Amino acid sequence: MFYYSTNPDAMRPEEPEVVETLAPDRQKLRVSIERKGRGGKTATIVKGFVGSDDDLNDLAKQLKSRCGTGGSAKDGEIIIQGELKEKIVTLLQQLGYSNSK
């Protein structure tokens, strides 16, 4: 959108900030298990992803399909249903995320 004003102090609309996704070998992902606030169900959480929401959603989709379970991706973390820490760490390392623990 373009705005025109004769006022030299008029504010221009801000451009949306583009987040650059780091290469997989530069990411430091941490995998943990959580049970709190989930109605007694266990979830595996992947934290530390640096990049765009689209890339986060793509990684979450790959992990969910390879684990054969559901989950979600929001606020820079991936939530996978179930206790799958070892499997997810192995999958992340296969995808090139060598700093995953």
N, CA, C and O of each residue as an XYZ file, in Angstrom:
404
protein
N       0.829     -1.172      0.000
C       0.000      0.000      0.000
C       0.875      1.238      0.000
O       1.946      1.270      0.607
N       0.402      2.234     -0.682
C       1.111      3.500     -0.712
C       0.243      4.576     -0.092
O      -0.966      4.633     -0.316
N       0.879      5.418      0.683
C       0.197      6.538      1.305
C       0.886      7.817      0.855
O       2.105      7.860      0.691
N       0.096      8.842      0.661
C       0.662     10.106      0.274
C       0.234     11.158      1.269
O      -0.935     11.237      1.646
N       1.187     11.962      1.691
C       0.893     13.034      2.618
C       1.815     14.201      2.311
O       2.972     14.013      1.937
N       1.297     15.388      2.470
C       2.137     16.575      2.295
C       2.916     16.884      3.566
O       3.807     17.734      3.558
N       2.589     16.207      4.644
C       3.274     16.389      5.907
C       4.601     15.630      5.862
O       4.606     14.409      5.700
N       5.727     16.340      6.003
C       7.017     15.633      5.927
C       7.261     14.726      7.136
O       8.122     13.849      7.077
N       6.524     14.920      8.219
C       6.695     14.089      9.406
C       5.746     12.900      9.440
O       5.707     12.164     10.427
N       4.988     12.707      8.379
C       4.021     11.604      8.347
C       4.762     10.270      8.401
O       5.825     10.103      7.801
N       4.175      9.329      9.132
C       4.799      8.018      9.275
C       4.505      7.152      8.054
O       3.408      7.180      7.495
N       5.475      6.414      7.675
C       5.289      5.461      6.593
C       4.982      4.106      7.204
O       5.473      3.791      8.289
N       4.177      3.297      6.523
C       3.909      1.962      7.067
C       5.193      1.151      7.105
O       6.022      1.229      6.198
N       5.341      0.381      8.156
C       6.542     -0.427      8.320
C       6.474     -1.660      7.437
O       5.419     -2.265      7.247
N       7.622     -2.006      6.910
C       7.726     -3.225      6.111
C       7.732     -4.414      7.067
O       8.340     -4.340      8.135
N       7.062     -5.515      6.699
C       7.132     -6.688      7.578
C       8.566     -7.196      7.639
O       9.266     -7.262      6.629
N       8.982     -7.551      8.850
C      10.345     -8.016      9.054
C      10.500     -9.437      8.531
O       9.713    -10.324      8.860
N      11.525     -9.637      7.713
C      11.782    -10.953      7.143
C      12.868    -11.627      7.980
O      13.964    -11.090      8.139
N      12.555    -12.796      8.506
C      13.507    -13.538      9.325
C      14.223    -14.539      8.428
O      13.587    -15.337      7.739
N      15.544    -14.489      8.443
C      16.326    -15.414      7.625
C      16.548    -16.702      8.404
O      16.960    -16.680      9.564
N      16.272    -17.812      7.755
C      16.434    -19.110      8.393
C      17.896    -19.525      8.339
O      18.522    -19.508      7.279
N      18.430    -19.897      9.495
C      19.806    -20.380      9.554
C      19.909    -21.755      8.901
O      18.928    -22.494      8.834
N      21.082    -22.083      8.429
C      21.322    -23.407      7.845
C      21.146    -24.465      8.940
O      21.397    -24.190     10.113
N      20.714    -25.673      8.559
C      20.490    -26.715      9.567
C      21.687    -26.993     10.467
O      21.506    -27.242     11.659
N      22.906    -26.958      9.932
C      24.067    -27.266     10.765
C      24.414    -26.129     11.734
O      25.230    -26.321     12.636
N      23.809    -24.953     11.561
C      24.040    -23.825     12.472
C      22.939    -23.686     13.521
O      23.065    -22.879     14.442
N      21.866    -24.459     13.393
C      20.762    -24.409     14.352
C      21.133    -25.198     15.604
O      21.780    -26.242     15.520
N      20.721    -24.693     16.757
C      20.928    -25.410     18.022
C      19.553    -25.768     18.573
O      18.966    -25.020     19.355
N      19.058    -26.908     18.157
C      17.728    -27.346     18.574
C      17.827    -28.196     19.836
O      18.726    -29.026     19.969
N      16.899    -27.978     20.753
C      16.834    -28.735     21.996
C      15.507    -29.480     22.049
O      14.440    -28.891     21.872
N      15.590    -30.777     22.294
C      14.403    -31.634     22.333
C      14.160    -32.035     23.782
O      15.070    -32.503     24.467
N      12.920    -31.848     24.244
C      12.574    -32.200     25.622
C      11.179    -32.811     25.662
O      10.426    -32.753     24.690
N      10.858    -33.393     26.802
C       9.555    -34.020     27.013
C       8.802    -33.189     28.051
O       9.370    -32.806     29.074
N       7.527    -32.912     27.789
C       6.698    -32.163     28.737
C       5.407    -32.918     29.000
O       4.844    -33.554     28.108
N       4.954    -32.836     30.233
C       3.691    -33.455     30.612
C       2.728    -32.442     31.229
O       1.539    -32.721     31.380
N       3.243    -31.272     31.583
C       2.437    -30.269     32.275
C       1.456    -29.585     31.322
O       1.781    -29.321     30.164
N       0.266    -29.306     31.821
C      -0.704    -28.522     31.073
C      -1.254    -29.182     29.835
O      -1.780    -28.496     28.958
N      -1.152    -30.475     29.736
C      -1.626    -31.182     28.547
C      -2.637    -32.257     28.891
O      -2.817    -33.213     28.136
N      -3.288    -32.105     30.015
C      -4.305    -33.072     30.405
C      -3.735    -34.449     30.677
O      -4.411    -35.450     30.442
N      -2.506    -34.524     31.167
C      -1.885    -35.808     31.466
C      -1.210    -36.468     30.278
O      -0.614    -37.535     30.421
N      -1.294    -35.849     29.106
C      -0.676    -36.431     27.912
C       0.759    -35.933     27.772
O       1.094    -34.830     28.203
N       1.585    -36.756     27.171
C       2.997    -36.437     26.990
C       3.212    -35.823     25.610
O       2.604    -36.247     24.626
N       4.086    -34.820     25.553
C       4.430    -34.189     24.280
C       5.938    -33.993     24.220
O       6.586    -33.747     25.238
N       6.485    -34.103     23.023
C       7.896    -33.855     22.786
C       8.014    -32.464     22.176
O       7.344    -32.155     21.191
N       8.869    -31.621     22.764
C       8.996    -30.230     22.358
C      10.370    -30.011     21.724
O      11.388    -30.422     22.280
N      10.393    -29.360     20.553
C      11.641    -28.980     19.890
C      11.725    -27.462     19.959
O      10.889    -26.765     19.385
N      12.736    -26.948     20.663
C      12.908    -25.505     20.848
C      14.201    -25.034     20.217
O      15.116    -25.823     19.982
N      14.270    -23.734     19.944
C      15.509    -23.131     19.475
C      15.593    -22.913     17.983
O      16.662    -22.558     17.487
N      14.508    -23.111     17.240
C      14.546    -22.930     15.791
C      14.629    -21.448     15.465
O      13.841    -20.651     15.974
N      15.582    -21.075     14.615
C      15.733    -19.689     14.177
C      15.405    -19.638     12.693
O      16.127    -20.199     11.869
N      14.308    -18.961     12.359
C      13.938    -18.853     10.959
C      12.492    -18.442     10.785
O      11.817    -18.064     11.742
N      12.033    -18.519      9.562
C      10.685    -18.085      9.228
C       9.656    -19.117      9.695
O       9.976    -20.284      9.919
N       8.422    -18.657      9.832
C       7.343    -19.550     10.244
C       7.087    -20.633      9.202
O       6.724    -21.755      9.553
N       7.274    -20.306      7.926
C       7.076    -21.304      6.872
C       8.079    -22.447      7.006
O       7.720    -23.617      6.868
N       9.332    -22.102      7.274
C      10.359    -23.140      7.434
C      10.115    -23.960      8.695
O      10.355    -25.168      8.711
N       9.640    -23.305      9.751
C       9.295    -24.014     10.986
C       8.162    -25.001     10.725
O       8.211    -26.143     11.182
N       7.145    -24.560      9.992
C       6.014    -25.434      9.674
C       6.441    -26.601      8.783
O       5.942    -27.715      8.939
N       7.366    -26.350      7.845
C       7.863    -27.429      6.987
C       8.606    -28.492      7.802
O       8.418    -29.689      7.589
N       9.445    -28.047      8.729
C      10.176    -28.992      9.576
C       9.204    -29.775     10.453
O       9.351    -30.986     10.617
N       8.214    -29.088     11.016
C       7.221    -29.764     11.853
C       6.459    -30.809     11.041
O       6.188    -31.904     11.534
N       6.118    -30.478      9.819
C       5.385    -31.417      8.962
C       6.218    -32.665      8.684
O       5.697    -33.780      8.707
N       7.507    -32.479      8.424
C       8.388    -33.624      8.183
C       8.481    -34.513      9.414
O       8.395    -35.737      9.313
N       8.658    -33.888     10.587
C       8.785    -34.673     11.821
C       7.495    -35.416     12.131
O       7.529    -36.588     12.508
N       6.353    -34.744     11.976
C       5.063    -35.383     12.269
C       4.806    -36.560     11.339
O       4.337    -37.609     11.779
N       5.110    -36.391     10.062
C       4.846    -37.486      9.118
C       5.780    -38.666      9.351
O       5.357    -39.816      9.237
N       7.048    -38.401      9.676
C       7.993    -39.495      9.916
C       7.737    -40.203     11.240
O       8.059    -41.382     11.388
N       7.156    -39.486     12.206
C       6.823    -40.114     13.493
C       5.436    -40.734     13.462
O       5.098    -41.533     14.336
N       4.633    -40.383     12.479
C       3.286    -40.933     12.370
C       2.373    -40.449     13.479
O       1.544    -41.204     13.987
N       2.528    -39.184     13.853
C       1.728    -38.637     14.943
C       1.366    -37.189     14.637
O       1.834    -36.623     13.649
N       0.545    -36.599     15.472
C       0.124    -35.219     15.294
C       1.018    -34.261     16.045
O       1.962    -34.661     16.726
N       0.703    -33.000     15.907
C       1.465    -31.978     16.600
C       1.183    -30.621     16.003
O       0.273    -30.460     15.189
N       1.975    -29.639     16.414
C       1.801    -28.284     15.906
C       3.127    -27.538     15.963
O       4.094    -27.998     16.569
N       3.148    -26.375     15.318
C       4.326    -25.509     15.339
C       3.855    -24.080     15.541
O       3.079    -23.552     14.745
N       4.333    -23.457     16.618
C       3.995    -22.056     16.858
C       4.999    -21.451     17.829
O       5.617    -22.160     18.623
N       5.150    -20.157     17.759
C       6.035    -19.409     18.658
C       7.458    -19.961     18.675
O       8.098    -19.983     19.726
N       7.957    -20.404     17.531
C       9.337    -20.867     17.445
C       9.602    -22.242     18.014
O      10.761    -22.624     18.172
N       8.553    -23.004     18.329
C       8.763    -24.355     18.825
C       7.805    -25.328     18.152
O       6.727    -24.959     17.687
N       8.241    -26.585     18.117
C       7.454    -27.656     17.507
C       6.994    -28.576     18.617
O       7.791    -28.991     19.458
N       5.710    -28.896     18.622
C       5.139    -29.795     19.620
C       4.689    -31.053     18.897
O       3.855    -30.993     17.994
N       5.245    -32.198     19.296
C       4.905    -33.493     18.710
C       4.220    -34.320     19.794
O       4.714    -34.405     20.918
N       3.097    -34.921     19.460
C       2.369    -35.733     20.428
C       3.126    -37.025     20.711
O       3.585    -37.702     19.792
N       3.251    -37.358     21.994
C       3.897    -38.600     22.392
C       5.313    -38.383     22.898
O       5.881    -37.297     22.783
N       5.859    -39.441     23.458
C       7.213    -39.415     24.013
C       8.167    -39.998     22.977
O       8.421    -41.203     22.964
N       8.695    -39.131     22.104
C       9.494    -39.569     20.963
C      10.843    -38.864     20.887
O      11.342    -38.605     19.792
N      11.433    -38.553     22.024
C      12.651    -37.748     22.051
C      13.788    -38.366     21.234
O      14.374    -37.690     20.389
N      14.103    -39.627     21.473
C      15.229    -40.259     20.775
C      14.993    -40.316     19.269
O      15.906    -40.064     18.483
N      13.780    -40.643     18.874
C      13.453    -40.741     17.455
C      13.564    -39.377     16.777
O      14.064    -39.282     15.656
N      13.102    -38.321     17.450
C      13.145    -36.983     16.862
C      14.581    -36.484     16.763
O      14.945    -35.862     15.765
N      15.401    -36.742     17.772
C      16.811    -36.340     17.708
C      17.490    -37.036     16.532
O      18.254    -36.410     15.798
N      17.216    -38.319     16.352
C      17.790    -39.071     15.227
C      17.327    -38.491     13.894
O      18.136    -38.315     12.983
N      16.034    -38.192     13.771
C      15.498    -37.617     12.526
C      16.112    -36.251     12.250
O      16.461    -35.955     11.107
N      16.248    -35.415     13.273
C      16.844    -34.091     13.084
C      18.285    -34.205     12.605
O      18.714    -33.438     11.742
N      19.035    -35.156     13.158
C      20.423    -35.340     12.721
C      20.481    -35.842     11.294
O      21.394    -35.480     10.552
N      19.523    -36.672     10.891
C      19.469    -37.132      9.493
C      19.153    -35.976      8.546
O      19.606    -35.969      7.401
N      18.377    -34.998      9.021
C      18.014    -33.842      8.198
C      19.108    -32.770      8.196
O      18.951    -31.737      7.545
N      20.214    -32.999      8.915
C      21.331    -32.066      8.897
C      21.429    -31.170     10.123
O      22.329    -30.333     10.193
N      20.534    -31.320     11.088
C      20.581    -30.521     12.311
C      21.522    -31.212     13.296
O      21.078    -31.902     14.213
N      22.830    -31.018     13.094
C      23.836    -31.765     13.849
C      23.957    -31.311     15.307
O      24.472    -32.067     16.130
N      23.504    -30.112     15.653
C      23.611    -29.615     17.023
C      22.365    -29.904     17.831
O      22.049    -29.151     18.752
N      21.650    -30.962     17.520
C      20.405    -31.290     18.216
C      20.709    -32.199     19.398
O      21.528    -33.114     19.312
N      20.020    -31.915     20.511
C      20.169    -32.747     21.716
C      18.824    -32.969     22.325
O      18.713    -33.643     23.349
